[in-house]
Each structure stands twice: as structure tokens, then as C-alpha cells.
Amino acid sequence: QAGTLQTHIRIHSGEKAHQCQLCNAPFIQTGQLRVHLRTHTGERPFQCDSCGKKFTRSGHLRSNERIHAEETPLFHKSKFKGCCAKRSPQRLIEMAETKMDIEEPFLETQRIQSETAVKEEAAEATNEMEATGHQPKSGTKRRSPKMKKATVDYDCAVCGKRFKKRSNLKDHERVHSGERPYSCEWCSKSFSKLGSLGVHLRTHTGDKPFKCTYCDKGFTSSSNCEIHQRIHTGEKPFLCYVCKIGFKSRYELRIHARTHTNERPYECNVCSKRFSQASNMQRHVRIHTSEKPHQCQLCNASFIQPGGLRDHVRVHTGERPFQCGFCGKGFTTSSNLKSHERAVHAEELHTAEQWI
């Protein structure tokens, strides 16, 4: 096909016609760009049936599956001739496109690997070459998944936290420096990580590609979807070491921990009152600014906090969820119920408190 030939010719010309809109990284093939975009969005569409681990690339999933099955690598060796005689990623693409035979020294049952699998392996090898700037040498064997790769750890100079990748360390260092180099063109909100910007952009586009398997609710990131699904499963894997209460997310645990440490890192610029959560501080600031962003759709009354709107809506619906235990009278808010009990049932309340 003409399109396939044009794609192949770019291997020789070095032309990279497909560019990432988030970081401007160029790629020869659309498939390479599609795989690259997952580094920004956090999408991991390939899941292992054995251990549940998720991957950005099908090749990474296959490598993981071989660990479970104790298989040998897909390409042990290959022999071929032609314009791309070296065993390069580009040559693998050409082999897949021209349907040339590849030696596969493993069981006949494993020969069901398709042309698509070969292309994907080749595309991943091409991405690796573009990332490192080096082409694999002829005859170089692919590393078996069971062979351990020598790693270098990168330590944060501020807090000592350790990372496997230098790029992850750089992202982490911005936590200490406060640097946010990635800005949204729509709302000017800034982020310390490029991936965070990629997820944020979906709030403007409305794209929610990650669906809950229980209720089909959509999410902008896979991590938010996983946290949401714990509502259905009841899973709370993050445990407070002080009181042993479990939480669905690491963020919830971090917020809860401040009840033990009394840490209040968020300070009001107007009155210096401090808060344990940024959202609580933002709601508080509206007291000073008189901003009332929560508006009733029935009468246009506006409120500083969503709780105020929720209580107000009960005026229209007639809902009275707070019931007096002495006379059965219902109220729209818990504060109204308490006022009623103190005013009307003071004696009964006093007697009840003595029995407690």
C-alpha cells in the first residue's frame, strides 16, 4: 500500500510527521504518537489476566505474561538480507510489512504470534531507539524478562526520597521548589508535571475515557477511576498507622493524618486562620470576598458553601431529614433540630443526658 510505503520511507529520510501537542515530541508513525500520549494521560489499556498489573504497551504486557508462563523472548535470533540488513527496529517493521519469515526457536504452539504483534514489537523498539538516540547493534539479543537489569537510584537532596528514573526525581523536586512549568492555555492553571496537565486538559474537552466497570461513570484519569471503584468494592488499602482506619486513596489518608498531627498548612491571606485542607480554606475565603458560587436553580438564591445550598433546596422539596426524638417534629437542618430541642425539650434533654 502507498501509505505503508510512505511510512517506511520516513525511516530512511528521518522525517517525523506526527507531533505531540503537549510536549512537541515528533514521531514517524501515528502508532508511536498514540503510545507516547499515554505517558501524559496515564492510560494503561493493557491488563495482565494473571496479576492485574496494567501497561501502556501490549509488548510490555506480553513480557509480563512471559514471566508468569516462564516463556522465552519473542525474537531469539533472526537472519535476513536487504537495505536494512542490520537488526534494527526499522528492519523489524519492514519484515512485518513484507511478510518475511522470522526464525522462532520455540514451540509450535507459540508460532501463533501475529503480524500485528511483530509490528507492535517493532514500533516499541523504534520508540526506544528514538528515546536513547542509539540503534541496536546487529545480532543483539533481546533481554529475557527473567534477567535483572542493573539500576541506578536517584536520591532527592532535600528529603532523601529515592527514585529509579532521573525524570521522576526532577518531577519530585518541584514539590520542594514549587515550580509549575506546565500551564493550561485555556485557564492558565499551572502544573509541576506534564502528565498532570494532560489529565487537566480533559476538564476542558469533556473527555472521560476511563469508565467504571460497576456504574459506567467516566473519569479523566485511570487513577481517579480506580479510586472511585473502591466505593463499589469497599476496598480501603491505605491504613492510618495511628488509629488503623482505612481509606480509599493516599490523599484521603494524608488529609486524615492531619487530625493526629494537628497540621494546618493552608492559611487565609485575610485573617490568617489556618486549615488542614485547601478546599476548606477556599470556602472560608468566600466569607471575606462575599462570593456565592452555589446558586439555587429554583429561586436563584446563592450560597457561599454547597452545604448551604443543600439545606436551602429542602425548603422547595419539603424534605425534613432531621427528626426530633421527643416529639417527632422534622427539620431541614441539624442546627434547627438542636435549637428546637434546647427551646422546647430542655427538661427531657437534661434527663436524657443524665442517663447517658
Summary of the structure (lengths in Angstrom):
residues: 356
radius of gyration: 29.2
end to end distance: 83.8
largest distance: 98.8
contacts: 861
relative contact order: 0.05
helix: 46%
strand: 10%
